[in-house]
Amino acid sequence: MLRFSKSKIIATLAIIIIGLLLGVPSMMSPEQRQAYLKAVPSWVPSWLVPSRAIVLGLDLQGGSHVLLQVDESDLMRTQINLLRDDVRRVLRDNRVASQNGIQTVPRGVQIRVPNQADRERLMPRLRELAQPVGNAMLGQTGNAALAISEAPDGTIALTYTDAGVNEKVRRAVDQSIEVVRRRVDFGGTTEPSIQRQGADRVLVQVPGLQDPQKLKELLGETGNLEFRLLAQAGATDVDMLPMRDAGGQRVPVERRVIAEGGDLTDAQAAFDPQTNQPIVNFRFNIRGAQRFGQATTENLGRQLAIVLDNEVVSAPTIQSPITGGSGQISGSFTIEQVNNLAIMLRSGALPAKLTIVEERTVGPGLGRDSIEAGKMATYVAGIFVIMFMFATYGIFGLIANIALLVHVGLIFGLMSVLEATLTLPGIAGIVLTIGTAVDSNVLIYERIREEIHAGRSIVSGIQAGFDRAFATIVDSNSTMAIAAVILFFLGSGPVRGFAVVFILGILTTVITAVTLTRMMIALWYQWMRPKVLPF
């Protein structure tokens, strides 16, 4: 029956009012929002005060657009070094010596083992390094990542195949996306768009950031941190690396890595209390703390090289064992460099260097024009829909129009809670939901008209109209929701922005078109007691 209890009416109105209030901060400018939050009394709990606002996308508020490409040569240089270490480990475990050591060749390494028996014992272990390309867990395997060849003179060559190189690049792009996302988020930006573009590129869009140079500095460094020892006189197996404090002069550094950036659990920018110079305080995990403590205990009096992206940023002398699992990085840093270094260390190292192949800045002026155009389209669409509904259904059309306004307000409220990004396609989604939102009302009203024409009373016809149209409304909105969900998961950037708005519009449509409209019609009937249908 068309009866709503007081508790149900209060609950419905409370939900709608709360939803509308959640969208209020999004209607304010940043300055107005700050003033509004400051005006809230301190005794009011923060969770009671709507404070979240919709984030405007790059196309609405401007920002920085940077296209990055994985440096394949740098990536393969790193992979070849790792392969060399693996081959060295295999030789050591099998007690086989390589004549002339491990030589680096394009895309791989080679060793020379003249003894046939040694080669027969060694080859099965080397073939274990040649993993197939693909996901073995899913049964997807293809060509081997490494090609292993054996020459008559005992030379064994391990080289990466084309499939292996492509797989390394693909994984590097996936890892780079996650590292870039953590770096940009740590930088205090909001809702960046970070996605793969092509086989070896990453597209980064940061709304509101008008200085792409800051973004380039944050993403331009690999962030590969290593703790090694400065090599002593006569030492072998060393790298000659430039030293920042010595003006770029190269110093010998042992290749053995004591600990690396992956062993860090935290890194924070700070100031040295003695020199008042910017530093980075860091903390190791258990594994890193043990290795670092053991190395500093065994090498008292030696210099510890702190190597960042193959540059020695500082080389302090180990004066006492460092067993607490923490330390600091000091050098000729500015405050901004220290902040960027702390961000890089917390977010992890990039698997390879990223080179910038395209950059541009989207000015806020274009965003303002887009917002004004979107507002105009929304107003025009809303006015025509409201006029049509009122002209066609009279008082019932007015009720549908009230529900439509609440529907749009709830979309903004939900987007504010989720801190969703509103893009230009998102505005198009709002305009589209304005048209589709009244579809449910049209279905209900036409069903009511049919039931009354079939001989039912007004009360019975209204009740039957809502009940029998409900299944159709659910079915039609479900099919649209499926399409919107597919757009969200398979789309990217503006497409996902459109999908988010459309999904929220579908959810609020069901609430306003069924529950709110039904409640208003029930209250209208109880008040007016009409004898005939008003349309």
N, C-alpha and C positions, 0 to 999 in steps of 0.2 A: 504494500500500500504506500501511498504518498505521505508517509509520516516519518519525520526525523526527530529523534529524541533530542533534548537540550544538550546532553553530553556529546552526541555525535555532531551537532551543529557547532558547539564550542571547539571540539577537537579539529573539525575541518577548517574553521576560521583561524584557529591558532597555527595550524600547519601553513596555511596560505600567508598569514601575516609574517610568520618567521621567515618563510621563503622569500617574501618581498623585501624584508628588512636586510636579509643577507646580501641583496643586490645593491643596497644603498651606497656602500663605499665605492662601487664601480662607477657610480654616477658623479663622483666628486673628482676634482683635480687632485694631484698629489699634495698641493699645498692645503687644500680644503680638508683632505683626509688626515693630514698631520694635525691640523687645528682641531678637527673633530675628536681624534684620539686623545689629544691633550686635555680637551674639555671634559672627558669622562672622569667622574670622581674616582679616587684611588681605591675606595672601599668596594667598588663594583668589580666582581671577578672578571678576568680577561676573557673567559670563555663565553660570557654573556654579551660581549660587545662585538658586533660584526666588524671585522677589520680587513678581511681578505678582499682583494679586488681582482677583476679580470686582467690578465696580462695581454697587452696588445702585441700582435705579431710584427715581424719585420716590415711587412708591407703597410702597416698602419702607423707605427711610431718611428720608423727608420731604424738604422743600425748598421752593423758590419757584415759583409758577405765575403768569405774567404774560401777558395777551393784549393785543397792540399793534395799533393801526390806523394805516394810512398816512393822514396829513393831506392830503386831496385838494386843499384850497385852497392849502396851502403848496407842494405839488408843482406845481400849475398856475401859481402865481406864479413859481416857478423856471423852468418851461418857457416861460412868456410872456417872461421876461427873455432866455432863450436865443433865442427866436424874434425878439425885437427886435434882438438882436445880428446874427442872420443876415440880417434885412431891411436893417439898416444896411450890412452888408458888400456885399449885392447892389446897393444904391444907390450905394455908393462905387465898386464895380468897373465899373458901367455909367455912372458920372458923371451921375447923375440926382439932382436936389435935390427934397426933399419939402417942400411948403408946410406950415408949422406943425410940422415935425418928425415924429417917429414917436409916435403917440398910443396909449395902452393902453386897450383895451376889454375887456369881459367875455370871457374865454376866448381873447383874441388881441390883435392890434394892427391899426392902420390908418394909412395914409399918404394924402396928397392930392397927386396929380401932374396938374395941369391940362393939360399939353401932351400931345396925342394921340400924337404920334410917340414921345415918351419912354415913354408907357404901353405902346405896342406893342412897344418894345424891352425893356421891363422885365418884362412879364407872363410870357413863357416862362421867365425866370430865377426868378421867384417860384413858378411852378408846380412847379419842381424841388424846392422845399421840401416840397411836399405828397406825402410818400411814402405808398404804400398800406399799410393795416394788414394784418399777416400776415407769413409767412416766405416771401420770394421764392425762396429756395434750394430750398424744398420745393414750390414752386408754389402756395403758399397765400396768396392776396391777396384783399383785400376792399375795403371803403370807404376813401376817402382819410382820412388823419389830420387834414388841414387843408382847410377850405372857403375858397375864394378868390372874392370877389365884387367887381364893379366897378360903381360908381355913375356916372350921367351927369355929375356935377360933377367927376369925376376921382378920387374917393375909392376906394381899394382896401383892402378889409378881409380880413385873414387870421385865421380863427378855428378853434379846435380843434373837431372834430365829437365826437359822443358816442362813436363808435368809437375816435377818437383818444385821448380822455380815458381810456376803459377800457383801451386798450393801454398808455398811460403808467402807469396805476395797476398794471397787471399786471407790467410790467417793474420798477416801483419795488418791488413786493413781492418779486420774485425777487432783486433786488439787495440789498434790506434783509436778507433771510434770510442771505445770504453775509456781509454786514458784521456783523450781529448775532452770527453764529457765530464770526467772528474775534475780536470784542470779548469774548465770553464765554470763549472759549478762552484768550485773553491774560490774562483775569482769574484764571486758575489753577483754574477749575472742571473737573469731569470729566463726560464723557458728557452734555452738555446735549441736550435734545430741542427742536429748532427746526423748525417746519413751518408751511406755509401753512394758513390756516383761512378759508374763504370767498374772496371776490374781493379784499379789501383788508386782511386781517388776518394777523398772524403770532403764533403761539403759542410761548412760550418757557417751558420747564420745566427748572429747574436742581436736580438732586438734591443734598442736603446743604447747600444755602444757605438758612439759616433767617432771613436778613435781606433781605427783598425791596427795602428802600430802597437798598441797595448796587447791586442789579441795576437799579433804576429810574434811579439817577444815571448808571450806565454807558450806559444805552440812551436816556436822555431827551434827550441832546444830539445834534444832527445831526453835529457834528464837521467842519463845512465851514471849512477854514482857507484864508485868502487873505493874500497880502503885497501891500499897496498903498502909495501915498504920501499923506501928509496934503496936502490941497489948499492952494494958495497963494491969497492975496487976489485976488479977481476971477475966479477959475477957474470954468468952467462944467462941466457934466456931472459933478456930484459927488453923493455920498450923505452925509446927515447921520446919523452913527452914534454911539451912546452909547460913552463911554470909561470903562473900569472904574476906572482910577486917578484919574479926575476926578469920582468919585461919580455916574456916569451922565450927566454933561454931554455934550451932542452936539457933535461936531466934524466939519468937512468932510473927506471922504475921496474921493480920485479913484476913479472907477469902473473905470479901467483896472487890471487885475490883473497884477502882475509875475510871481508864481508862486503856486501853490496846493497844497493838501494832496496832490493826486494826483501831484505832482512829488517827494514825499518817498520816500526808500528806508528810512529808519529814524528812530525817535524814542525817546529814553530819558530817564527821570526822573533828575535829578542835583541837586547843590547847587552854587551859585555859590561858588568858592573865596574870593572877595573879601568878599561880603556874607553868605555862609552861608545864603542864601535858596533855597527849592526852585525849580528851573528845569527846562526841557525842552531837551535837546540834540537837534538834528535834522540830517539830511544829505539833500541833494538828489540826484536822478539827473542825468545829463549835461544833459538839456534844461533842467531847473530851475536847475542851477548856472550854465549859460551866461546864461540870462535874468536871474537874480538878480545875477550878477557884472556884467553890462552895466548894469543899472538902478542899482546902487550906485555904479558908476564915474561915471555921467552925472549923478548927483543928490547929490553930496557936500554936506554941510551941511543937507540936508533931513531931515525926520522920516519914518521908515518905519513905516507902520501895520500891525500884526499883527492881523488881523481873524479872530475865531473866532465863527461863527454870528451874523454881523452885529453883533458887539461888538468894539470896539478893546481888546484885552487889554493892549497896551503899544505905545508909539510912540517907540522909541529914535532918536537922531540918527545919521545915517550919517557917521561920522568918517573912514572910509577904505574903499576898495573891498573888498568881500567876495567874493573869487574862489575860495575853497577849497571851495565847495559845501557848507558846513556853517555852523551858527549856533546861537543859543539863543533861547528864548522865556522871558521873565521877567515878573513882575507880582505882584500881591497874591494869590499862590497858597498853599494849604495843601499838605501832603505828599500827602494823599489826592487833592486836585484835580490835582496834577501827575501822579500815577500814572494817574488816569483820562484826563487829556489825552494822555499818551504812548500809552496803549492806543488811544484814538480815532484818533490820527494814524497809528499803525501799521496799524490795521485799515481805514482809509479812511472817507470821509464817507458818511452816509446820503443817499439821493436825495431824501428828504423827511422832515419831522418825524414821529415816531411818537408817537401819544397812547395812554395806557394806558386801556383800557376795562374791564379786569377784572384783579384781582390777589388772590392768596390764598396762604397758607402752609400746607403740609401738615406737620403735626407728626410727629416721629419715633415717637410712641406708637402711631399707627395703623400705621406700618410694622412695629413690633415685633409687634403683634397679627397682622398679615398673615404675617410670617415664621413665627411659631409655628403659625398655622393651616396654612401650607404645609408645614411640617415634619411636622405630625401627619398630613396627607393623604399625604405621601410615605412615612412610616413604615407607616401602615395598608395602603396599596397594596402596598408592598414585602413586608410580612409575609404578606398573603394570596396574593400571587403565588408567594412562596417555598414556602409550605405546599402550594399546589396542585401545583407542579412536583415537589416531593419526594414527595408522596402518589401522583402519577400515574406518575412515571418512576423512582423510587427513586434509585439511585446516579447515573444519568444526569440526574435532576432536580437532585441536589446539584451536579453539575458545571455545569448551566445556571444555578443560583443563584449560584455563584462568579463565573461570567462576567457575570451581571447586576450584581453589586456592582462588579466592575471597570468595567463599562460606565458606571455612574453616576459613578464616580470619574474616568474619562476625560473625561466631559462637563465636569466642573468644571475639570479640568486644561486642556482646550482653551479654555474660556471665560476662564480666568485668563490664558493666553498672549495671547489676543485682547483682553483687558481689556473683554470684552463686558458689557453691562448686563443684570443679572438683575432682571426685573420680576415682578409677581404672575402674569401670564399665562405668564412663563417657568417659574415653579415648576409651573404646570399642565402645561406642556410636558414637564417632567421626569417628572411623575407619569404622563403619557400614554406616554412612551417606556419606562417601566418595564413597562407592559402589552404594548407592541408589541415590546419587545426579545426577549421569550421566544417570540414568534411564529416566528422563524427556527428556534429550537431545536425547537419543536413540529413544524414541517415536516420537519426532518431526522430526528427520532426516529420519526415516523410512517412516513416513507419507509424507514427502516432496518427497522422492523417488517414492512412489506409485503415487502421484499426477502427477509428471512429466512423469512417464511411461504411465499414462493414457492419455497423450497428452497435458498437460498444459505447458505453458512457464515456464522458470525458476522463473521469478518474481511471476507469478500466483501460481506456485507450492509451493514456499517458503511461500507465504502469506497463502495459504490454509493449508499447513502443520502446521503452528503455530496455526491458528484459530481452526482447527478440533482436534488437539492433546491437546488443552488447557483443554477441559472438562475432558478428560481422566486423565490428570495430576492432576487436582483438585480432582477428585474422588479417585485416588490411594493414593494421599497424605492425603486426609481427613480420609480415613480408618486407615492409619498408625497413624495419629494424635489422633484419638479416642483411639486407643490402648495405645498410649504413655500417654494420659491424665489419663486413667484408672490406668496405672502403677504409675503415680505420686500421685494420691489421695489415692489409696489403698495400694501402696507399702510404704516402709520406708527405710531410710539409703541409701545404695548403689543403690537400685532399683530406688529410686527417683532421685538420681544423674544421672543414665542412662536415665531416662525419660526426665529430663530437657534438657540434651544435644540433645536427639532425637527430642524433640519438636522444639527447636531452629533450628536444622538442617533441619527440614521439612519447617519451615518458610523461611529460607534463600535459600533453594532449589528452591522454587517457584519464588523467586525474581531473582536469578542468571540464572536459566535455561530458564525462559521465557523472562523477561525484558532485562537483560544484554546480553544474547546470541542473542536475536532478534536484539538488537541495533548494536552489533558487526557485525552480518551477513549483516544488511542493509548498514552499512558503507563499508564493504568489497565489496558488490555488486556495490555500487555507484562508488567505486574506480576502480574495476577490470572490470566490465561489461562483465562477462563470457558468452560464448555461450552455454556451456554444464554444467551439474552438476559436481562438482569436486569430486564426489565419486560414 
